[in-house]
Structure formats: structure tokens, C-alpha cells
Amino acid sequence: MAAIAIAQRDVDLMLRIRSGDETGFALLLKEYRTPVTRFLYRMVLNQAVAEELAQEVFFRVYRARASYQPTARFSTWLFCIATRLALNWRRDARREAGQESLDEASADRPVRQIADRRPTVEQALVHRSSVEEIRQAIHALPAKQRAAILMHKYHDMDYSQIGRALNCSESAVKSLVFRAYGNLRKSLAHAVAV
């Protein structure tokens, strides 16, 4: 029920923005800046690029305010823009690197670590290693599989919303998610205790 209220609030805000209310945009920006930046970071694994792309996402939202039509949830439309920008950035980065693998190019970049509040150093090291291994496994997925997994798992979007964001059918999204989880199971099988 709360998700419906949030979705309606977002649509109402966009309609206010469309009619010239600037405070509505500030509210949307406050609500979605962090989730969009986190999503983009997980797509590109570069904080500076993620923040730059997030600015571009919100610039495009603002620019499209006059033509906005509430045909889908606002968050779906927003993550559609973010996904396309991230996929385009990855494509362009590969082209600029002379087809060099982004995985190899990003291996030297520092990865933001999640703070661990466990009491022992050993537990903290094991946790950090596991988190990094999962990040690397997600990053190794093909771009569309990664986008589908991130939207499904971290942004709690359903298959139809992900389909609209990725411009594919709901059954194609189910297939992407199924293959992505399969690929993750294979690449992380050694880490699962029997």
C-alpha cells in the first residue's frame, strides 16, 4: 500500500514540476539522488562517473518535464533513463579503451568497502572478501543481466518495470534474471558451504 502512495506522490510531483513548480523537483531529487547514484555505481564501478551520470539523469528528467506523461511509475521511468546512460557509458568506455576489458581496467581502481560492525578482525576480513567477491561476480555479468539483477534485487522493481527500463518483454526480463542468478551461482559456487 505504501508503494502505491509513493508512486502516486512521485507522479503528482512530476505533474507539479511540469506546471512550473520548482520545489517539486527538489523533493524528487532529494528522494532519488542516492538510490540512482548507488545503482549507477554498481553498473559502472566508479563513484565519480556514477555521480556524473546521476546528474545527467536528473538533468534529463528536468528537461523532459514539459512532455512528461504518467504512463508508468516514475521510478521505472527514472531507472530507465539511468540504465540507458550506464549502458551507453560502458559501451563508450570499451570503445575508448580499444576494446580492453573493463574488468581488467577497473581492477586497479579502489572499491568502496562496506563498513563491518562485527567484533573480530578475522570476521571483518572474511566479510570484506565475500562482499568484494560478490561485487566482482555481479560486475562480470553481461551489462543487461547486471542491470536486471540490480533493479530486481537492490531496487525491488518487478519484472514489468525492469522490462520497461530495459526496453524488453517481461519474459525476456525473467530470462535475464534467471541467467544472471545462474551465472552468479556458478561463479560463487566455491564460496557456498555445503
Buried (B, 14 or more C-beta within 10 A) or exposed (E): EEEEEBBEBBBEBBBBBBEEBEEBBEBBBEBBBEBBBBBBBBBBBBBEBBBBBBEBBBEBBBEBBEEBEBEBBBBBBBBBBBBBBBBEBBEEBBEEEEEEEBEEEBEEEEBEEEEBEEEEEEEBEEBBEEBEBBBBBBBBBEBBBBBBBBBBBEBEBEBBBBBBBBEBEBEBBBBBBEBBBEBBEEBBEEEEEE
